[in-house]
Amino acid sequence: MLKWLLTLFIALAVLSAVQPWFSRLGIGRLPGDLKIPLRGRTYYIPFASTVVLSLAVYLIGRLL
């Protein structure tokens, strides 16, 4: 259980860091992604994008 939580946290951190680049591709604007403005900064929490990208990586891994 701890491994999955750590993996989810790392995936959320990485996706939040590359959010500006992904927004050009349309990732990060899915219905489950959160955008929280707080004290002049905007924080992205891409829940739906994490699921979509994880599914894509899983399917690519299964094909190889």
MODELLER restraints for C-alpha pairs under 7 A, 6 or more apart:
rsr = mdl.restraints
at = mdl.atoms
rsr.add(forms.Gaussian(group=physical.xy_distance, feature=features.Distance(at['CA:11:A'], at['CA:50:A']), mean=6.92, stdev=0.5))
rsr.add(forms.Gaussian(group=physical.xy_distance, feature=features.Distance(at['CA:12:A'], at['CA:45:A']), mean=6.74, stdev=0.5))
rsr.add(forms.Gaussian(group=physical.xy_distance, feature=features.Distance(at['CA:12:A'], at['CA:46:A']), mean=6.67, stdev=0.5))
rsr.add(forms.Gaussian(group=physical.xy_distance, feature=features.Distance(at['CA:12:A'], at['CA:50:A']), mean=6.92, stdev=0.5))
rsr.add(forms.Gaussian(group=physical.xy_distance, feature=features.Distance(at['CA:15:A'], at['CA:46:A']), mean=6.88, stdev=0.5))
rsr.add(forms.Gaussian(group=physical.xy_distance, feature=features.Distance(at['CA:16:A'], at['CA:44:A']), mean=5.62, stdev=0.5))
rsr.add(forms.Gaussian(group=physical.xy_distance, feature=features.Distance(at['CA:16:A'], at['CA:45:A']), mean=6.38, stdev=0.5))
rsr.add(forms.Gaussian(group=physical.xy_distance, feature=features.Distance(at['CA:16:A'], at['CA:46:A']), mean=6.89, stdev=0.5))
rsr.add(forms.Gaussian(group=physical.xy_distance, feature=features.Distance(at['CA:19:A'], at['CA:28:A']), mean=6.60, stdev=0.5))
rsr.add(forms.Gaussian(group=physical.xy_distance, feature=features.Distance(at['CA:22:A'], at['CA:28:A']), mean=6.57, stdev=0.5))
rsr.add(forms.Gaussian(group=physical.xy_distance, feature=features.Distance(at['CA:27:A'], at['CA:49:A']), mean=6.23, stdev=0.5))
rsr.add(forms.Gaussian(group=physical.xy_distance, feature=features.Distance(at['CA:28:A'], at['CA:46:A']), mean=5.86, stdev=0.5))
rsr.add(forms.Gaussian(group=physical.xy_distance, feature=features.Distance(at['CA:28:A'], at['CA:49:A']), mean=5.79, stdev=0.5))
rsr.add(forms.Gaussian(group=physical.xy_distance, feature=features.Distance(at['CA:30:A'], at['CA:48:A']), mean=6.22, stdev=0.5))
rsr.add(forms.Gaussian(group=physical.xy_distance, feature=features.Distance(at['CA:30:A'], at['CA:49:A']), mean=6.67, stdev=0.5))
rsr.add(forms.Gaussian(group=physical.xy_distance, feature=features.Distance(at['CA:32:A'], at['CA:47:A']), mean=5.77, stdev=0.5))
rsr.add(forms.Gaussian(group=physical.xy_distance, feature=features.Distance(at['CA:32:A'], at['CA:48:A']), mean=4.63, stdev=0.5))
rsr.add(forms.Gaussian(group=physical.xy_distance, feature=features.Distance(at['CA:33:A'], at['CA:45:A']), mean=5.89, stdev=0.5))
rsr.add(forms.Gaussian(group=physical.xy_distance, feature=features.Distance(at['CA:33:A'], at['CA:46:A']), mean=4.30, stdev=0.5))
rsr.add(forms.Gaussian(group=physical.xy_distance, feature=features.Distance(at['CA:33:A'], at['CA:47:A']), mean=5.19, stdev=0.5))
rsr.add(forms.Gaussian(group=physical.xy_distance, feature=features.Distance(at['CA:33:A'], at['CA:48:A']), mean=5.49, stdev=0.5))
rsr.add(forms.Gaussian(group=physical.xy_distance, feature=features.Distance(at['CA:33:A'], at['CA:49:A']), mean=6.81, stdev=0.5))
rsr.add(forms.Gaussian(group=physical.xy_distance, feature=features.Distance(at['CA:34:A'], at['CA:44:A']), mean=5.81, stdev=0.5))
rsr.add(forms.Gaussian(group=physical.xy_distance, feature=features.Distance(at['CA:34:A'], at['CA:45:A']), mean=4.94, stdev=0.5))
rsr.add(forms.Gaussian(group=physical.xy_distance, feature=features.Distance(at['CA:34:A'], at['CA:46:A']), mean=6.04, stdev=0.5))
rsr.add(forms.Gaussian(group=physical.xy_distance, feature=features.Distance(at['CA:35:A'], at['CA:42:A']), mean=6.66, stdev=0.5))
rsr.add(forms.Gaussian(group=physical.xy_distance, feature=features.Distance(at['CA:35:A'], at['CA:43:A']), mean=5.78, stdev=0.5))
rsr.add(forms.Gaussian(group=physical.xy_distance, feature=features.Distance(at['CA:35:A'], at['CA:44:A']), mean=4.66, stdev=0.5))
rsr.add(forms.Gaussian(group=physical.xy_distance, feature=features.Distance(at['CA:35:A'], at['CA:45:A']), mean=6.34, stdev=0.5))
rsr.add(forms.Gaussian(group=physical.xy_distance, feature=features.Distance(at['CA:36:A'], at['CA:42:A']), mean=5.55, stdev=0.5))
rsr.add(forms.Gaussian(group=physical.xy_distance, feature=features.Distance(at['CA:36:A'], at['CA:43:A']), mean=5.05, stdev=0.5))
rsr.add(forms.Gaussian(group=physical.xy_distance, feature=features.Distance(at['CA:36:A'], at['CA:44:A']), mean=6.34, stdev=0.5))
rsr.add(forms.Gaussian(group=physical.xy_distance, feature=features.Distance(at['CA:37:A'], at['CA:43:A']), mean=6.18, stdev=0.5))
